[in-house]
Amino acid sequence: MTSAMTELYPAEEPPSPRAGRAMPDAPRPGATLHDGLLAGLRDYIVEGHLADGARIPERQLCERFGISRTPLREALKVLAAEGLIELLPNRGARVRELGADELRELFDVMGGIEALAGRLACERITDDEIAEIERVHHDMYRFYLRREMHSYFQCNQAIHTMIVEAAGNAVLGATYAGFAGRIRRVRYSANMAKQRDRWGEAMREHEAILDALRRRAGTELSDILFLHLRNKRKAAQDEG
């Protein structure tokens, strides 16, 4: 990393869990109720409005999103399938809490998945796909400078997904999707680690990811992505 690049990403105070966005938005006009509710509810949980292990306050969320309990519970079933929450028989649902061993194992597996995706993507990605990832990266950087965590994180996750899609392997893509929801909340919260400027570190790592992708340096990108996931896990565990 050059000194000029280091100046682009100065160490700053980590944001609060609500930095850049006080509350998740209600469903947008034009989106279906299910899609809008699912996205809003997922953001609400991922962004730390409920503590690990906390019960899902159905009445409060129904009021928040202006819905009845039936669509809410349908959305909760989807989030449970993603691994973000747990359904409790006859007792509602709660935010899934990951133990230290499970967290380590999940991030190691996800690091391996993304490392393989990066290697395959470098073999198959098109110039247009790289240009689109670069565009999203630049959007992400602007949100980083503005300390808008919600929009930054949306771009961040889109980039990782785009690399997996560029790998052109349906089995790999399905495996990635199966694990992504289980650690999404931890990936978000790791950026707020107080022990280090994790948010700035993540931006520098994404610069390296983009550079390796442009050069189609598969082995290098594979290593960067694996370490990127490991650093995020360490930041989350240090914070915990």
Steps between C-alpha positions, in 0.01 A plus 500: 500500500649832402524796738256687276249218535552499877402866508173413327398283792590686820432339836182641647274430794286193426135579433213411726281207389255755360759717324377639169147375555282542805254222417441266206267642241147377457430308176560720196220582253510256212643212703272215598395493863688176554824623342490836673416350838766233468771752409397742774478231765833350397666843522339564838657187645834516316558861607478412869164638608447176692765335717639152437256249641222760540140401437342639183243763613220414258254765613763775481610390153142478375453861606834601350422354157125553507412134449316216669673205663440264210740666249744568784514134592544401136799735480639358824490152347722622215746661743507179701585306183783750441630430849452853631237410760368189674136398516390381843215245508190683626722777638567729206855560380831643617815641344747221444804521724825348372749350744873555458566155351208519259604850395854387429385199303245697297750770404764242407253325271376828352860610450566181307187549288590859413864405435390239246253746349776755455727250327224386263381854436845603379481222240154593372410860579433740213618858465142619539460309827821650635380847400173444689683382813726804474195728479350348814838525672516873430147541639609308808799728548279808487274352767809420708615863484153614604492239781174364361527145630172365362568596138867408532409152619248448220771578243752287687277194495408560137869489403555168675189357334607628157837326534325175590266539202797572271648164602226340287447200728141437607592258780748749642240777475238295683748407773598864542136607529441231760771637728481875428190566710643328805793742531352815343427655839856433621651638179306822554589541868870424442537838326423668833781325691644747751832323542612598150388699199337196340291708264811666357678164482207352308515783245871442447439128455228573244747715306731198489209275396413732211864532392551121492172456313599754235825309446316166513754384758305199622739366764555847644130581509427165663744576782372855545138386529583229752696742718226762459249262658744395771574863593129573520444203729788602726365854523157370596643268765726772643197724528299227672 
